[in-house]
Amino acid sequence: MSRRYHVYSLSDPSKAQRIVGEIGKMDGVKKVDISEDLREMDIDADSAEFSAVMDRVVNICNKVSYGCEVKYKFS
């Protein structure tokens, strides 16, 4: 299952790379990518584990870049 999210308050590319690295190591995550403008994140993860993955993603984003928020992007 793949979903796209808005990313807020992320302005440092090195922090974005760190976030991608930490999320990519999580169980159930197949692929993660943050856009070049640091405003969108695509996550591909196992359907059954998506809720648990996103709980951790929110925590990782805030830990790496204080104030960073992730919100689901409705199409």
mmCIF file of the C-alpha atoms, coordinates in Angstrom:
data_MODEL
# 
_entry.id   MODEL 
# 
loop_
_atom_site.group_PDB 
_atom_site.id 
_atom_site.type_symbol 
_atom_site.label_atom_id 
_atom_site.label_alt_id 
_atom_site.label_comp_id 
_atom_site.label_asym_id 
_atom_site.label_entity_id 
_atom_site.label_seq_id 
_atom_site.pdbx_PDB_ins_code 
_atom_site.Cartn_x 
_atom_site.Cartn_y 
_atom_site.Cartn_z 
_atom_site.occupancy 
_atom_site.B_iso_or_equiv 
_atom_site.pdbx_formal_charge 
_atom_site.auth_seq_id 
_atom_site.auth_comp_id 
_atom_site.auth_asym_id 
_atom_site.auth_atom_id 
_atom_site.pdbx_PDB_model_num 
ATOM 1  C CA . MET A 1 1  ? 0.000  0.000  0.000  1.00 0.00 ? 1  MET A CA 1 
ATOM 2  C CA . SER A 1 2  ? 1.394  3.376  -1.003 1.00 0.00 ? 2  SER A CA 1 
ATOM 3  C CA . ARG A 1 3  ? 0.290  6.730  0.405  1.00 0.00 ? 3  ARG A CA 1 
ATOM 4  C CA . ARG A 1 4  ? 1.330  10.337 -0.001 1.00 0.00 ? 4  ARG A CA 1 
ATOM 5  C CA . TYR A 1 5  ? 1.657  12.798 2.878  1.00 0.00 ? 5  TYR A CA 1 
ATOM 6  C CA . HIS A 1 6  ? 2.207  16.545 3.257  1.00 0.00 ? 6  HIS A CA 1 
ATOM 7  C CA . VAL A 1 7  ? 5.320  17.406 5.261  1.00 0.00 ? 7  VAL A CA 1 
ATOM 8  C CA . TYR A 1 8  ? 5.345  20.669 7.237  1.00 0.00 ? 8  TYR A CA 1 
ATOM 9  C CA . SER A 1 9  ? 8.252  22.519 8.898  1.00 0.00 ? 9  SER A CA 1 
ATOM 10 C CA . LEU A 1 10 ? 11.053 20.537 7.260  1.00 0.00 ? 10 LEU A CA 1 
ATOM 11 C CA . SER A 1 11 ? 13.614 22.803 5.649  1.00 0.00 ? 11 SER A CA 1 
ATOM 12 C CA . ASP A 1 12 ? 16.923 20.930 5.929  1.00 0.00 ? 12 ASP A CA 1 
ATOM 13 C CA . PRO A 1 13 ? 17.774 18.340 3.235  1.00 0.00 ? 13 PRO A CA 1 
ATOM 14 C CA . SER A 1 14 ? 20.196 16.525 5.547  1.00 0.00 ? 14 SER A CA 1 
ATOM 15 C CA . LYS A 1 15 ? 17.406 16.048 8.096  1.00 0.00 ? 15 LYS A CA 1 
ATOM 16 C CA . ALA A 1 16 ? 15.146 14.772 5.312  1.00 0.00 ? 16 ALA A CA 1 
ATOM 17 C CA . GLN A 1 17 ? 17.788 12.186 4.386  1.00 0.00 ? 17 GLN A CA 1 
ATOM 18 C CA . ARG A 1 18 ? 18.067 11.129 8.026  1.00 0.00 ? 18 ARG A CA 1 
ATOM 19 C CA . ILE A 1 19 ? 14.277 10.759 8.265  1.00 0.00 ? 19 ILE A CA 1 
ATOM 20 C CA . VAL A 1 20 ? 14.194 8.651  5.085  1.00 0.00 ? 20 VAL A CA 1 
ATOM 21 C CA . GLY A 1 21 ? 17.023 6.473  6.434  1.00 0.00 ? 21 GLY A CA 1 
ATOM 22 C CA . GLU A 1 22 ? 15.313 5.826  9.763  1.00 0.00 ? 22 GLU A CA 1 
ATOM 23 C CA . ILE A 1 23 ? 11.910 5.129  8.225  1.00 0.00 ? 23 ILE A CA 1 
ATOM 24 C CA . GLY A 1 24 ? 13.447 2.848  5.592  1.00 0.00 ? 24 GLY A CA 1 
ATOM 25 C CA . LYS A 1 25 ? 14.858 0.593  8.337  1.00 0.00 ? 25 LYS A CA 1 
ATOM 26 C CA . MET A 1 26 ? 11.436 -0.062 9.862  1.00 0.00 ? 26 MET A CA 1 
ATOM 27 C CA . ASP A 1 27 ? 9.752  -3.449 9.538  1.00 0.00 ? 27 ASP A CA 1 
ATOM 28 C CA . GLY A 1 28 ? 6.991  -3.398 6.946  1.00 0.00 ? 28 GLY A CA 1 
ATOM 29 C CA . VAL A 1 29 ? 8.310  -0.384 5.021  1.00 0.00 ? 29 VAL A CA 1 
ATOM 30 C CA . LYS A 1 30 ? 9.076  -1.156 1.389  1.00 0.00 ? 30 LYS A CA 1 
ATOM 31 C CA . LYS A 1 31 ? 9.968  2.332  0.152  1.00 0.00 ? 31 LYS A CA 1 
ATOM 32 C CA . VAL A 1 32 ? 10.032 5.910  1.433  1.00 0.00 ? 32 VAL A CA 1 
ATOM 33 C CA . ASP A 1 33 ? 10.818 9.111  -0.425 1.00 0.00 ? 33 ASP A CA 1 
ATOM 34 C CA . ILE A 1 34 ? 10.663 12.828 0.393  1.00 0.00 ? 34 ILE A CA 1 
ATOM 35 C CA . SER A 1 35 ? 10.273 15.240 -2.525 1.00 0.00 ? 35 SER A CA 1 
ATOM 36 C CA . GLU A 1 36 ? 13.074 17.645 -3.443 1.00 0.00 ? 36 GLU A CA 1 
ATOM 37 C CA . ASP A 1 37 ? 11.100 20.620 -2.143 1.00 0.00 ? 37 ASP A CA 1 
ATOM 38 C CA . LEU A 1 38 ? 10.698 18.764 1.209  1.00 0.00 ? 38 LEU A CA 1 
ATOM 39 C CA . ARG A 1 39 ? 6.913  19.134 1.141  1.00 0.00 ? 39 ARG A CA 1 
ATOM 40 C CA . GLU A 1 40 ? 5.697  15.631 0.285  1.00 0.00 ? 40 GLU A CA 1 
ATOM 41 C CA . MET A 1 41 ? 6.518  12.146 1.489  1.00 0.00 ? 41 MET A CA 1 
ATOM 42 C CA . ASP A 1 42 ? 5.599  8.895  -0.253 1.00 0.00 ? 42 ASP A CA 1 
ATOM 43 C CA . ILE A 1 43 ? 5.518  5.759  1.873  1.00 0.00 ? 43 ILE A CA 1 
ATOM 44 C CA . ASP A 1 44 ? 4.978  2.230  0.615  1.00 0.00 ? 44 ASP A CA 1 
ATOM 45 C CA . ALA A 1 45 ? 4.373  -0.246 3.432  1.00 0.00 ? 45 ALA A CA 1 
ATOM 46 C CA . ASP A 1 46 ? 2.513  -3.458 4.209  1.00 0.00 ? 46 ASP A CA 1 
ATOM 47 C CA . SER A 1 47 ? -1.220 -2.755 4.560  1.00 0.00 ? 47 SER A CA 1 
ATOM 48 C CA . ALA A 1 48 ? -1.549 -4.633 7.833  1.00 0.00 ? 48 ALA A CA 1 
ATOM 49 C CA . GLU A 1 49 ? 1.221  -2.606 9.468  1.00 0.00 ? 49 GLU A CA 1 
ATOM 50 C CA . PHE A 1 50 ? 0.482  0.839  8.013  1.00 0.00 ? 50 PHE A CA 1 
ATOM 51 C CA . SER A 1 51 ? -1.065 2.283  11.170 1.00 0.00 ? 51 SER A CA 1 
ATOM 52 C CA . ALA A 1 52 ? 1.875  1.228  13.346 1.00 0.00 ? 52 ALA A CA 1 
ATOM 53 C CA . VAL A 1 53 ? 4.342  2.449  10.725 1.00 0.00 ? 53 VAL A CA 1 
ATOM 54 C CA . MET A 1 54 ? 2.718  5.888  10.595 1.00 0.00 ? 54 MET A CA 1 
ATOM 55 C CA . ASP A 1 55 ? 2.768  6.213  14.391 1.00 0.00 ? 55 ASP A CA 1 
ATOM 56 C CA . ARG A 1 56 ? 6.529  5.740  14.263 1.00 0.00 ? 56 ARG A CA 1 
ATOM 57 C CA . VAL A 1 57 ? 6.913  8.013  11.208 1.00 0.00 ? 57 VAL A CA 1 
ATOM 58 C CA . VAL A 1 58 ? 5.283  10.917 13.053 1.00 0.00 ? 58 VAL A CA 1 
ATOM 59 C CA . ASN A 1 59 ? 7.623  10.397 16.018 1.00 0.00 ? 59 ASN A CA 1 
ATOM 60 C CA . ILE A 1 60 ? 10.730 10.083 13.832 1.00 0.00 ? 60 ILE A CA 1 
ATOM 61 C CA . CYS A 1 61 ? 9.916  13.267 11.898 1.00 0.00 ? 61 CYS A CA 1 
ATOM 62 C CA . ASN A 1 62 ? 9.396  15.272 15.081 1.00 0.00 ? 62 ASN A CA 1 
ATOM 63 C CA . LYS A 1 63 ? 12.515 13.811 16.725 1.00 0.00 ? 63 LYS A CA 1 
ATOM 64 C CA . VAL A 1 64 ? 14.817 14.545 13.780 1.00 0.00 ? 64 VAL A CA 1 
ATOM 65 C CA . SER A 1 65 ? 13.367 17.964 12.929 1.00 0.00 ? 65 SER A CA 1 
ATOM 66 C CA . TYR A 1 66 ? 11.548 19.540 15.882 1.00 0.00 ? 66 TYR A CA 1 
ATOM 67 C CA . GLY A 1 67 ? 8.125  20.794 14.821 1.00 0.00 ? 67 GLY A CA 1 
ATOM 68 C CA . CYS A 1 68 ? 8.015  18.685 11.650 1.00 0.00 ? 68 CYS A CA 1 
ATOM 69 C CA . GLU A 1 69 ? 4.492  17.394 10.963 1.00 0.00 ? 69 GLU A CA 1 
ATOM 70 C CA . VAL A 1 70 ? 3.171  14.765 8.581  1.00 0.00 ? 70 VAL A CA 1 
ATOM 71 C CA . LYS A 1 71 ? -0.442 14.810 7.396  1.00 0.00 ? 71 LYS A CA 1 
ATOM 72 C CA . TYR A 1 72 ? -2.259 12.577 4.929  1.00 0.00 ? 72 TYR A CA 1 
ATOM 73 C CA . LYS A 1 73 ? -2.691 14.133 1.482  1.00 0.00 ? 73 LYS A CA 1 
ATOM 74 C CA . PHE A 1 74 ? -6.165 13.532 0.119  1.00 0.00 ? 74 PHE A CA 1 
ATOM 75 C CA . SER A 1 75 ? -6.200 13.200 -3.657 1.00 0.00 ? 75 SER A CA 1 
# 
